[in-house]
Amino acid sequence: MMVLALGTACGSRLPESDFGHRDRDGSSRPADRAPIRVGIITSATSPVGGSAFTGPRDGARAWFDRLNARGGVDGRRVEARLCDDGGSGVGNNECVHRLVDEDEVVALVATTALDYAGAPRVSRAGVPDIGGQPIGAAYDTYPHLYGIYGGLAPRDGTTGWDGTQYGGTEVYRYFKREHGARTAAVVSYNQPASAAYARLVERGLRAEGYKVVTEQVDFALPNFRAAAADLKEQGADLVFDAVDGHGNAQLCEAMDDVGADVTAKVTNVQNWTSTVAEDYKDAPRCRNALWATGSSRNFEDTGHPAVREFRDATKGLPTHSQWQLEGWAAARWFTEAAKACAARGVTRACVDDHMNRSQGFTAGGLLLPVVFERLPEPPKSRRACLSVARWEDGRGWVSQGDMNRTCFEVPQLPYRP
């Protein structure tokens, strides 16, 4: 398994003396000015392929590079140690062991793991995992894990509430209210995380009164043309998906081929990228019907100072994405915790205590306020806000209203991950 330590050879371990004395909780004695170690686990190589999961890693590294150029945390550099888990549970456990047990990182930041099998080990070690992407159920299951979107579940070792998770219907309410949509198709892979997300989408659509058309394609050999032909025949106004960027492009091309015109092809935050024109070059009609929804400010909103700072720091990257912005926000979140702990020592326990008290974090306006409540029972309804953007050729992703004001009181629906 590949582990990178910034400023060292791949997979190497610097002598302990190079960092000063390290305590077993992953901190260094403040007096020695040793770097503060954090770990970033990414499924950089995975069955999904390409760079599907690398955005949060790249955003977090950009933040730490800029932070270190400005003096770090109380004069101490933050050293980000990277590990590619290969998208497998075995690889993930290996990364957790390497970073948590051997490198003794203070925290994990911007985790993006296809199979977060090492999550129980992270939790047992008391290592705060800050701003990770909730691809599976781990961030609604274990203490010390803080997903980028917050959470309401007890996180006592059982997923959600007694194994059941809950999600709102704000996305579907938005399209019904703003565009009068009534029929929606949901396209997913026959892969657990994709299928679980699709089931939640289906339940939410039905709760908002939509007629729902479901399309599941094989993860290894997807037949998107057949799915596109069926959703055209069913007269879908909207198309939602639980597939990756490459699959989305294939689906859109198939929709153009069969003449399936829709009001909106709604995708998720993972596919909210600057590469749309290239990725969807063979699907111009579908491309200009692309909408994305999420819980963070559009990375194209350079009129906002926090977005401008992010874009300035990442201008050397070949592409930009919403996941990069969220990785940047995760690194900023850790930094706030580390600065709060600087005087008494940047330890795992201190950072974790700060995370438990950091309600309403927005990363300077990049995120909708993040909340962790640990409610004993799931809420029946909740006020939820939404960031919405639409792709337009020549303009890129165009925000649709203010994410802090596009809000709805919506039911919270149960689903099994």
N, C-alpha and C positions, 0 to 999 in steps of 0.2 A: 504494500500500500504506500502511495507517495505522500510524504509529508514535507512541506516546504517551510523553512524558517527564514524570514526575511533577513537578508544580510549574511546568510550562511549557506553552505552547500546543501543540496537536496537531501533531506532525511538525516542530516548530521546533528549531533548534540554538542553544543559548546561546553567546555569545562564549567563546572559550577562556579569557579572563581571568576569567570567572565561576567557573571551577573551579581556577584555578591552573595551573602548568605540568604538562602531561601527557607522560609518556614513551610511546614507541611500543608498549610492551607492555601499555598500558591502565592503568598505575598513575599515581598522583600522588605527587609528592614528599611524604613524611610531614610535613614542616614546614609545608606550606601548608594542612593540614587540609581539603583538598578532598574532596568526596563520592567514595565508591567506587562506580563505575558497574558495574551488572550488567544483563544482558539477559534478558528472558523472552519466548520465542517460543511462541505459542499459535495453533492453528487455531480461533480464536474464531468465525469464519464459515467454513463448510465444507459440502461436499455432505451430511454427516451432519446438519447443521442444529442450530439452537438453541444451547444452552450445553453441548454434549456434551463439549467439551475444555477448558472454562475453569476447572474445579476446581483443578488444580495452581497455575495463575496466581493465583487468589484466595487460596489458602492461603499461597503465598509472599509475596504483598503484605501479608497480615495479619501475618506474622512480621516483615517489614522495617519495617512501621509501628510495631509494638511495640518492636522493636530501636531504632529511631531515637528514639522517645519516651524511651528509657532511656539515651540517649547514644551510640548507634551502636557502631562498632568503634573503640576507643581514641579516642573523641571525634569520629570522622568518620561522617557519615551514609552510609547505603547508598542509592543512588539507583537504583531499578529502572526500566529503560526497556523498554516493552512494544512488541511487534510482532505483529500479526495477519497470518499468512501466507495466510489464505483457504483453507487445506486443499489448496493446490496446490504442486507442485515449484517452479514459477516464483516464486510468492510466497514460498516458503521461502528460496530463494536470495537473493531481494531483502531479506528480513529479515536473513539472515546478513550480507550485504554492509553493510547499514545499521548493524547493531549492532557487528559485529566490526571492519569497516574504517573506518567513519565515526565512530561513537560510541566506538570503542576500549574496549569493555567489558572488565573484568578476567575475567569468567566469564559463562557462560549458566547459568541456574538454572531448574529445573522446566519444561524444554521439553516441550511436548505437541503434536507435529506429526503430522498425518495422513500427510504425505509429506515425510520429512526429507531432501530432496534436497541441502540445503546442508551435510550432515554432513561430507563430505570436506573442504570449505573450512574448517570449524571446526577440524577435526583438523590440517590443514596449518598453520593459524595458531597452533597450540599453545594454543588457548583451552579451558580446562576447562569441560565441559558437565556440570553437577552435578545429579543427582537427576531426570533426565528419565524420561518414561514410554516404555518400549520397545514402541511400537506397531508398528514395523517392525524391521529387522535391524541398524540403525545402531549400537546400543549393544553389539552383539556383533561389531562389525566394526572400528571405528576407535579408535586411541589417543586419549587426552584426553577421551573420552566415558564418563561414569560413571552408568549407569542406576540408578534408585532401588532396584532389587532386587539389585544386584551382578552378578557374572558370573565365569565360569571360563575363557572363551575367550581365546586369545592377543591378539585385537584388533590384528592386524598389517596391516589393510587388506583381509583376506579374511574373509567372514562365518563365524563359528564356527570349525570346523576343516575347512579345505579346502572351504568352502561349505556344510557341514552343521552344523546346530545340534542341541542335545540338550535334552530336557526330562524331568522326573520324573513319577511316577504317584501322588504322595501324595494328591491330591484323590480319585482313584478308589478308592484303598486305604481312605481314610477312610469313604466311603459304603458300601463293601462290608463293612467291619468293624463299623461302628456301626449300619447299617440293613439289612444283608443284601441289598442291591440286586444285581440280576443282569442286567437289560436296560436299556440307556441309549440315548437318542436325542441326536444332535448336530445343531443347527440353525445354519446360517451363511448369509452373503450370498455371491453370486458376485463378490466383490471380493477382491483379492489378500491383504490383511492378514487379513481375516476367514477366507478359505478356508485360509490357511496355519495359523492358530491352530486351526481346526476339524480339520485333518489331524492335528495333534499330539494333540488331545483324543481323536480316534478311535483312534490308535495306542496311547495310554495306556490307554484303556478295554479294548482287546483284550488288551493285555499283562496286565491284571488279571483276565482271564477273563470279561469282559462280552460279551453279545450286543449288537451295535451297530447302531442304525438311523440312517442319515444323511439329513438333509433340507437341501437348499440352495435358497434363494429368491432371486429377482431383486432386486438392490440398489435399482433404481429403482421397480419395481412388485411388491413381495413378496406372494405368496399364502400367508399364514400359515395360513389356514383349511385348505387342502389338506395342509400339513405337520402340523397338529394332528390332523387326521382319520387320517393315516397312523400317527403315533406312538401314537394310541389303539388302532388296529387291531393294531399290533405289540406292545402290552402293555408299554410302556416304564415302568420303575420311576423312572428319573431322566431329566431333560431338561437337557442342557448347551447353551449357546449361545455364538456368536461374533458377536453383533449388538449394536447400541447400545441405549440406554435406551428410545427410542421404539419400536424394533422389538420389544424384549422385552415392552412393554406390549401391543402388537398380538398377539404370539404368545400371551401369557397369556389375553387376551380370547378368542382363537380356541379355545384349549384349554378354557375354561369353556363356550363355545358348543357344542362338540362332545362335552362330557362326558369330557374326557381328564383323569382324576384320577391324580396321580403322588405318589410318596413325597417327591420334592424336585425343584423347578425351580431348578437351580443356575446362578447367574449369575456374572459376573466383577466385579473390583474397580471397573470404570468405572460399573457400575450399582448400586453400594452407596451409596445416597443416602437422604436424609430425605424424599424426595417420593414414596415408594412408595404411600402411601394415596391420593394424588391421581392419580399416574400409572397405577395399576392399579385405579381405582375401579370399573370395570366387570368386574373379574375377581376376585371375593372368594375363590373356592376356590384359584385359582392363586396369588393374592397371599399367602395364608397358607401356601403351600408353597414360598415363595422362600427360598433359601439363597445366601449369598455366601461366597467363599473368597478369601484373599489372603495377603500377607506383612506386613501392618501391623495394629496394634491397632484394634479396633472404635471408631469415632468416638463411639459411644454409651457407651463405658466411662468415664463421668465419675468413677468411683471411683479411677481412676489419675491421679496428679498431672499427668503430661505431657498427657493427654487433656483434663483440666480446664483447663489453661493454654490449649490450642488452642481449646477451646469458648468460653472467656471472651474471647479475642481476636477471635473470629469471630461473636460473638453478634449483631452488626449485619447479618450476611448473611441473606438470606431463606431459604436452605436450607443444609444441611450434607451433606458427602459424604466418602467415603474418599479420593478424589483430592485434595480440599482438604487433608486431614490429611497426605497424602504430599507435597503441594507445600510445606506448612509445614515438614515434616521436611527437604525438599531445601534450603530457605532456611536452616534451622538448620545443616545440614551445611556450606554455604558459609561461614556465619558463623564456625563453629569453625575452618575453614581460614584465614579472613581474620584472626581474632584471633591465631592461631599465627604469622602472617606480619607482624603489625603492627609489630614492632620493627625489622625489616629492610626493610619495604616490601611492600605488598599488590600483588604482581605476578602476572601469569598463571603464570609459571614457579614461583613459590613456592606458589601455591594448588594448582597441579597436582601438585607434589611432595608436598604434604600429603595430597592425595587418594590418591595411590599408597601412602601409609603409614597411611591411616585404616581399617585392617581392623577389622571388628566394630562399626562404627557402628550405633547403635540409636535415635538422636534421643531419648535419655532414656527409652527403652522403647517408643517408638511403632513401631519397625520390628524385625523379626527381624534378627539381626546380619548386616550387609551385608559381603560378602567379594568381593574381586577377586583371582583367583589366577593368571591367564594360564597355565593348564596346557598343556604341549606336546601332550598327548593327551587326548581326552575321557574322563571317568571312566565306568566301567561301572555304578556304583551310587553313591548318595550319601544321607546322612542329611538329610532335608528336614522342616521344620516348617511348620505351617499355622495360619492364623487363620481361624476359621469362625464365622459368625453366621447366625441365622435370623430372618426377619421374623415378628412377631406383632402383630396389631391390638391397639392399646391400650398396647403396650409398645415398639414399634419394633424395631430390630435387637438381638437378644439373643445375646450371645457364647456359644459352645458350647465350654467348656473353656479352658484356658490355652494361648495360641499357642506358648509356649516349651516346652510339654510334649506337644503334639499332634504327634508326630514319627514318622517312618517311615524305614526303610532301603529305598529304592526304586531300581529300575533307571533308567538315563538312556537315553532312546530317541532315535535320530537322526530328523531331519526336514529337509526342504528348505524354506526360507522362500519 
